[in-house]
């Protein structure tokens, strides 16, 4: 009995140690699973970042190529404009030289035919008028070509106003044309500055808003992933708890059946044992009576020989009863020991399952609580993301078209401003040339009159 008790205690200690080790293994496995999940999330984030980098690199390369093409186109157009301007300037120089030769070569003839002072003054006025008309025509032609080249209504209107000013009877038509060109240059420069400011604003707003959109989208995705993982884990734990509770219910039912069966077996044992003990006692008492009788009446016993037969039969019965009683007791003790061991095993299993249920219920409740908190956080972040998307939609409607055409508008305005400045330079140079020739001819005419 002492050995059995020691063995039972050792078994219980072993089972408790085994349960502790199993709990440690379970929590270690959970930590390992969490670490693997974190590694998977980090790998996913890395892959996403690498994909974004690749896309951005491709976009950058495309922008660089577009810039190179635009630069080449601008240089080609600038060379064409320079070539046309140079050609017109050479043509003007040739015409001016031809006129100068004609005027210088026919000075005597014109003096004889038309008189001294009046002819010189008339010739000077004629040359001044011709030069003015030529310069005005050239500048108007340049502005009109520029308007057609860039499909600019503003420049076309300017060319019309310049043409009207050139043909007007104003005292200083060149001054008026210069004013028109200068005003247009200032207007185009102001528009270019306004567009540049708006472009900077749009680039900044789009960049910052898209960055916030990416940040909030990533945050929502991460929260959704965590919520899904927690929800799935909580559901799995609840299923495990339900299975454990079902097992506990079945274990309790089995134990109840065992208790009833043991109670019934013990009742039968007690009844059978009492009957066997009573029978054995009766046989033993009968043997005592017969032995005492035949011991006193030796003559009867030796004469008939019945004493030995009866006593022998009773002794056999006594032996059978004793043997059956021992078997009944042994069977009962074995059944009781098996019942006690099974009951202890069931108690240990019940304790383990109840502890497991307790842990899983706590963990499931914790996951539900954390999932609810993360859901609230996700709702807040989603609200922020919705606001960002709404603002992004508005800013894209305001800036996307401008952003797409800003480079073309900038190049067009620069070309228009450059063309207008060239026209203004041409006009100023021609005006100075005409004024110099007018002064020269005036003095020359005075000399002829004096002679």
C-alpha positions in Angstrom: 0.0 0.0 0.0 2.9 2.4 0.8 4.6 1.6 -2.5 1.3 2.2 -4.4 0.8 5.6 -2.6 4.4 6.6 -3.5 3.9 5.6 -7.1 0.7 7.6 -7.2 2.4 10.7 -5.8 5.2 10.4 -8.3 2.8 10.0 -11.1 0.9 13.1 -10.1 4.2 15.1 -9.8 5.2 13.8 -13.3 1.9 14.8 -14.8 2.1 18.3 -13.2 5.7 18.7 -14.6 4.5 17.5 -18.0 1.7 20.0 -18.0 4.1 22.8 -17.1 6.4 21.9 -19.9 3.6 21.6 -22.3 2.4 25.1 -21.4 5.9 26.5 -21.8 6.1 24.8 -25.2 2.8 26.2 -26.2 3.7 29.8 -25.3 7.1 29.4 -27.0 5.3 28.3 -30.1 3.1 31.3 -29.9 6.1 33.6 -29.6 7.7 31.9 -32.5 4.6 32.2 -34.6 4.4 36.0 -33.8 8.1 36.3 -34.8 7.4 34.5 -38.1 4.4 36.8 -38.7 6.5 39.9 -38.1 9.2 38.6 -40.4 6.5 37.9 -43.1 5.1 41.4 -42.7 8.6 42.9 -42.9 9.3 40.9 -46.1 6.1 42.1 -47.6 6.8 45.7 -46.7 10.3 45.3 -48.3 8.8 43.8 -51.5 6.3 46.7 -51.7 9.1 49.3 -51.2 11.2 47.7 -53.9 8.3 47.7 -56.3 7.6 51.4 -55.6 11.3 52.1 -56.1 11.3 50.3 -59.5 8.1 52.2 -60.6 9.6 55.5 -59.5 12.9 54.8 -61.3 11.0 54.0 -64.5 8.9 57.2 -64.2 12.1 59.2 -63.6 13.8 57.7 -66.7 10.7 58.5 -68.7 10.7 62.1 -67.5 14.4 62.4 -68.3 13.8 61.2 -71.8 10.8 63.5 -72.2 12.9 66.4 -71.0 15.6 65.5 -73.5 13.1 65.4 -76.3 11.6 68.7 -75.3 15.1 70.3 -75.1 16.0 69.1 -78.5 12.7 70.4 -79.9 13.2 73.8 -78.3 16.8 74.0 -79.6 15.6 73.1 -83.1 12.8 75.8 -83.0 15.3 78.3 -81.6 17.7 77.6 -84.4 14.9 78.0 -86.9 13.8 81.3 -85.4 17.4 82.6 -85.3 17.9 81.5 -88.9 14.7 83.3 -90.0 15.6 86.4 -88.0 19.1 86.5 -89.5 17.7 86.0 -93.0 15.3 89.0 -92.6 18.1 91.1 -91.1 20.3 90.4 -94.1 17.4 91.2 -96.4 16.8 94.5 -94.7 20.5 95.3 -94.9 20.6 94.5 -98.6 17.6 96.7 -99.3 19.0 99.5 -97.2 22.3 99.3 -99.0 20.6 99.3 -102.4 18.6 102.4 -101.4 21.7 104.1 -100.1 23.6 103.5 -103.3 20.7 104.8 -105.4 20.4 107.9 -103.2 24.2 108.7 -103.3 24.6 107.9 -107.0 21.7 110.1 -108.1 22.4 113.1 -105.8 23.4 115.5 -108.6 20.6 114.5 -110.9 18.0 115.0 -108.2 19.5 118.4 -107.3 19.3 119.6 -110.9 15.8 118.2 -111.4 14.1 119.1 -108.1 16.2 121.9 -106.6 18.5 122.1 -103.6 17.0 122.5 -100.2 13.5 121.4 -100.9 14.6 118.2 -102.6 17.0 117.2 -99.9 14.3 117.7 -97.2 11.8 115.9 -99.4 14.3 113.1 -100.0 15.1 112.8 -96.3 11.4 112.7 -95.5 10.9 110.1 -98.2 13.8 107.9 -96.9 12.5 108.3 -93.3 9.0 107.3 -94.3 10.3 104.3 -96.4 12.6 103.1 -93.6 9.8 103.5 -91.1 7.4 101.6 -93.2 10.0 98.9 -93.8 10.8 98.5 -90.2 7.2 98.6 -89.1 6.3 96.0 -91.7 9.2 93.8 -90.6 8.2 93.9 -86.9 4.5 93.3 -87.6 5.5 90.4 -89.9 7.7 88.9 -87.1 4.9 89.2 -84.5 2.3 87.8 -86.9 4.6 84.8 -87.7 5.1 84.3 -84.0 1.4 84.4 -83.3 0.7 81.8 -86.1 3.6 79.6 -84.9 2.2 79.4 -81.4 -1.5 79.8 -82.2 -1.7 82.9 -79.9 -4.7 85.1 -80.2 -3.0 87.7 -78.0 -0.1 88.0 -80.4 -2.3 88.1 -83.4 -4.3 90.9 -81.8 -1.0 92.7 -81.0 0.1 92.4 -84.6 -3.1 94.0 -85.8 -2.8 96.9 -83.3 0.9 97.3 -84.3 -0.1 97.4 -88.0 -2.7 100.0 -87.3 -0.2 102.1 -85.3 2.3 101.9 -88.1 -0.1 103.2 -90.7 -1.5 105.9 -88.4 -0.7 109.6 -88.7 0.8 109.7 -85.3 3.9 111.8 -84.7 5.8 108.8 -83.2 4.3 105.5 -84.5 7.5 103.6 -83.6 7.1 104.8 -80.0 3.5 103.5 -79.9 4.6 100.1 -81.4 7.4 99.9 -78.8 4.8 100.5 -76.1 2.5 97.8 -77.4 5.4 95.3 -77.5 6.7 96.2 -74.1 3.2 95.9 -72.6 2.8 92.5 -74.1 6.2 91.4 -72.8 5.3 92.5 -69.3 1.9 90.7 -69.6 3.5 87.5 -70.8 6.2 87.7 -68.1 3.5 88.2 -65.4 1.5 85.3 -66.7 4.6 83.1 -66.7 5.4 84.1 -63.1 1.8 83.3 -62.0 1.9 79.9 -63.7 5.3 79.1 -62.2 4.0 80.0 -58.7 0.9 77.9 -59.3 3.0 75.0 -60.6 5.2 75.1 -57.4 2.0 75.2 -55.3 0.5 72.3 -57.2 3.6 70.2 -57.1 3.9 70.7 -53.4 0.3 69.9 -52.6 0.2 66.9 -54.9 3.4 65.5 -53.5 2.5 66.0 -49.8 -1.1 64.7 -50.3 0.0 61.6 -52.2 2.6 60.9 -49.5 -0.1 61.2 -46.9 -2.4 59.0 -49.0 0.3 56.3 -49.2 1.1 56.6 -45.5 -2.6 56.3 -44.4 -3.3 53.5 -47.0 -0.4 51.5 -45.7 -1.5 52.1 -42.1 -5.1 50.9 -42.9 -3.7 47.8 -44.6 -1.5 47.0 -41.7 -4.4 47.4 -39.2 -6.7 45.3 -41.4 -4.1 42.6 -41.5 -3.7 42.6 -37.7 -7.4 42.7 -37.2 -7.9 39.7 -39.6 -5.1 37.8 -37.9 -6.6 38.5 -34.4 -10.1 37.6 -35.5 -9.0 34.4 -37.1 -6.9 33.4 -34.1 -9.8 34.3 -31.7 -12.2 32.2 -33.8 -9.8 29.3 -33.7 -9.4 29.6 -30.0 -13.2 29.6 -29.5 -13.5 26.5 -31.6 -10.8 24.9 -29.5 -12.6 25.9 -26.3 -15.8 24.5 -27.6 -14.0 21.2 -28.4 -12.4 21.1 -24.9 -15.8 21.8 -23.2 -17.3 19.0 -25.2 -14.5 16.7 -24.1 -14.9 17.8 -20.5 -18.6 17.1 -20.8 -17.9 13.7 -22.2 -15.3 13.1 -19.5 -17.8 14.0 -16.7 -20.4 11.7 -18.2 -17.9 8.9 -18.4 -16.8 9.5 -14.9 -20.4 9.4 -13.7 -21.0 6.2 -15.5 -17.8 4.8 -13.9 -19.0 5.9 -10.5 -22.3 4.2 -10.9 -20.7 1.0 -12.2 -18.2 1.0 -9.3 -21.0 1.6 -6.9 -23.0 -1.3 -8.3 -20.0 -3.6 -8.4 -19.2 -2.7 -4.8 -22.7 -3.4 -3.7 -22.6 -6.9 -5.4 -19.2 -7.5 -3.9 -20.5 -6.7 -0.4 -23.5 -8.9 -0.8 -21.5 -11.8 -2.3 -18.8 -11.4 0.3 -21.4 -11.5 3.1 -23.0 -14.6 1.7 -19.6 -16.3 1.2 -18.5 -15.5 4.7 -21.7 -16.7 6.1 -21.6 -19.9 4.2 -17.9 -20.5 5.1 -18.7 -19.8 8.8 -21.6 -22.3 8.6 -19.4 -25.0 7.0 -16.7 -24.4 9.6 -19.2 -24.6 12.4 -20.6 -27.9 11.0 -17.1 -29.3 10.8 -16.5 -28.4 14.4 -19.7 -30.1 15.5 -19.0 -33.2 13.5 -15.4 -33.4 14.6 -16.4 -33.0 18.3 -19.1 -35.7 17.9 -17.0 -38.2 16.1 -14.2 -37.6 18.5 -16.5 -38.6 21.5 -18.1 -41.6 19.7 -15.0 -43.4 18.3 -16.8 -46.7 18.0 -19.5 -45.3 15.7 -17.0 -43.5 13.6 -14.8 -46.6 13.1 -17.8 -48.9 12.5 -19.5 -47.0 9.8 -16.6 -44.9 8.2 -19.1 -42.1 7.5 -17.4 -39.6 9.6 -14.4 -39.3 7.3 -16.6 -39.0 4.2 -18.8 -36.2 5.6 -15.9 -34.3 7.1 -13.9 -34.6 3.9 -16.8 -33.4 1.9 -17.3 -30.4 4.2 -13.6 -29.7 4.1 -13.8 -29.6 0.3 -16.7 -27.2 0.5 -14.8 -25.1 3.0 -11.9 -24.9 0.7 -14.1 -23.9 -2.2 -15.8 -21.3 -0.2 -12.5 -19.9 1.0 -11.1 -19.9 -2.5 -14.2 -18.1 -3.9 -14.1 -15.6 -1.1 -10.5 -14.8 -1.8 -11.2 -14.4 -5.5 -14.1 -12.1 -4.8 -12.0 -10.0 -2.5 -9.1 -9.9 -5.0 -11.4 -9.0 -7.9 -12.9 -6.2 -5.8 -9.5 -4.9 -4.8 -8.3 -4.9 -8.5 -11.5 -3.2 -9.7 -11.3 -0.6 -6.9 -7.6 0.1 -7.8 -8.4 0.4 -11.5 -11.3 2.7 -10.6 -9.2 4.9 -8.4 -6.4 5.1 -11.1 -8.9 5.9 -13.8 -10.6 8.5 -11.6 -7.2 10.1 -10.9 -6.3 10.1 -14.6 -9.7 11.7 -15.3 -9.1 14.3 -12.6 -5.7 15.1 -14.1 -7.1 15.3 -17.6 -10.0 17.4 -16.4 -7.7 19.8 -14.6 -5.5 20.1 -17.7 -8.4 20.7 -20.0 -10.0 23.2 -17.6 -6.7 25.1 -17.4 -6.4 25.0 -21.2 -10.0 26.3 -21.5 -9.2 29.1 -19.0 -6.0 30.2 -20.9 -7.8 30.0 -24.3 -10.8 32.0 -23.0 -8.5 34.7 -21.6 -6.5 34.8 -24.8 -9.6 34.9 -27.0 -11.1 37.7 -24.9 -7.8 39.7 -25.1 -7.7 39.2 -28.9 -11.3 40.4 -29.1 -10.5 43.5 -27.0 -7.4 44.3 -29.0 -9.3 43.7 -32.3 -12.0 46.1 -31.2 -9.4 48.7 -30.3 -7.6 48.3 -33.6 -11.0 48.5 -35.5 -11.6 51.8 -33.8 -8.1 53.0 -34.8 -8.7 51.8 -38.3 -12.0 53.7 -38.5 -10.2 56.8 -37.5 -7.4 56.3 -40.0 -9.9 55.5 -42.7 -11.7 58.7 -42.0 -8.4 60.6 -42.3 -7.7 58.7 -45.6 -11.2 59.6 -46.9 -10.6 63.3 -46.2 -7.2 63.0 -47.9 -8.7 61.4 -50.9 -11.4 64.0 -51.1 -8.8 66.8 -51.0 -6.6 65.0 -53.5 -9.5 64.8 -55.9 -10.0 68.5 -55.6 -6.4 69.4 -55.9 -6.0 67.0 -58.9 -8.9 68.7 -60.6 -7.2 72.0 -60.1 -3.6 71.1 -60.8 -3.5 68.0 -63.0 -4.3 69.8 -66.3 -1.9 72.6 -65.3 0.8 70.2 -64.4 0.5 68.5 -67.8 0.6 71.6 -69.9 2.9 73.8 -67.8 6.1 72.9 -69.6 4.5 73.6 -73.0 3.0 76.9 -71.7 6.4 77.9 -70.2 8.2 77.1 -73.5 5.6 78.9 -75.5 5.7 82.1 -73.4 9.5 82.1 -73.4 9.5 81.8 -77.2 6.9 84.5 -77.5 8.8 86.8 -75.1 12.0 86.1 -77.0 10.4 86.8 -80.3 8.8 90.1 -79.1 12.2 91.2 -77.7 13.8 90.4 -81.0 11.1 92.4 -82.8 11.6 95.3 -80.3 15.4 95.2 -80.9 14.8 95.2 -84.6 12.5 98.1 -84.3 14.9 100.1 -82.1 17.8 99.4 -84.4 15.9 100.4 -87.5 14.6 103.6 -85.8 18.1 104.6 -84.8 19.3 103.9 -88.3 16.5 106.0 -89.9 17.1 108.9 -87.5 20.9 108.9 -88.3 20.3 109.0 -92.0 17.7 111.7 -91.6 20.1 113.9 -89.6 22.9 113.2 -92.1 20.8 114.1 -95.1 19.6 117.3 -93.4 23.1 118.6 -92.8 24.1 117.5 -96.3 21.1 119.4 -97.8 22.1 122.5 -95.9 25.6 122.3 -97.3 24.3 122.2 -100.9 22.1 125.2 -100.3 24.9 127.2 -98.8 27.1 126.3 -101.9 
